[in-house]
Amino acid sequence: LPTILLAVAATDVYSQACHMRDVDLCMAIGMLHYQSNGVPAEEEKVNEWSETMQEVTECMGNISAKCMSPVQRELIS
């Protein structure tokens, strides 16, 4: 019984701190670059685009660390 209560409490903590708007904000970072230009052909722009995509990846990683249980993170990695 204590294990079940701990699992329920942990799930509740994860769900209270997380909102889909956080995911939307992460995705918006990438969409601003990709939407109007697509993947750029010039090396300088490719580097800028890559940095932006890295920022999106880090943002999503922060959300998954905050919002997902260790088991959920293991399943998607």
C-alpha positions in Angstrom: 0.0 0.0 0.0 2.7 2.6 0.8 4.3 1.9 -2.6 1.0 2.5 -4.4 0.5 5.8 -2.5 4.0 6.9 -3.4 3.4 6.2 -7.0 0.1 8.1 -7.0 1.7 11.0 -5.2 4.6 11.1 -7.7 2.2 11.0 -10.6 0.3 13.9 -9.1 3.4 16.0 -8.6 4.4 15.4 -12.2 1.0 16.4 -13.6 0.6 19.5 -11.5 3.9 21.1 -12.7 3.3 20.4 -16.4 1.3 22.0 -19.1 1.1 21.6 -22.8 1.8 25.3 -23.3 5.4 24.5 -22.2 5.7 22.1 -25.2 4.1 24.7 -27.4 6.7 27.3 -26.4 9.6 24.9 -27.1 8.2 24.1 -30.6 7.5 27.7 -31.4 11.3 28.4 -31.1 11.9 26.0 -33.9 8.9 26.9 -36.0 9.9 30.6 -36.2 13.0 29.6 -38.1 11.7 26.6 -40.1 8.2 27.9 -41.0 9.4 30.8 -43.2 12.6 29.5 -44.5 12.7 25.7 -44.4 16.1 24.1 -44.0 18.6 26.7 -45.2 21.2 26.0 -48.0 23.9 28.4 -46.8 26.4 27.1 -44.3 26.1 30.1 -42.0 22.3 29.7 -41.9 22.6 26.0 -41.4 24.7 26.6 -38.3 22.1 29.0 -37.0 19.3 26.6 -37.7 21.2 23.8 -36.0 21.7 25.9 -32.9 18.0 26.7 -32.9 17.1 23.0 -33.2 19.6 22.2 -30.3 17.7 24.9 -28.2 14.4 23.2 -29.0 15.9 19.8 -28.0 17.2 21.1 -24.7 13.8 22.8 -24.0 12.0 19.5 -24.6 14.5 17.7 -22.5 13.9 20.1 -19.6 10.1 19.5 -20.0 10.5 15.7 -20.0 12.8 15.9 -17.0 10.3 17.9 -15.1 7.1 16.3 -16.3 7.8 12.6 -16.9 8.5 9.9 -14.5 11.8 8.0 -14.9 9.9 5.1 -16.5 8.3 7.3 -19.0 11.6 9.0 -19.9 13.2 5.5 -20.3 10.4 4.5 -22.7 11.0 7.5 -25.0 14.8 7.4 -25.0 
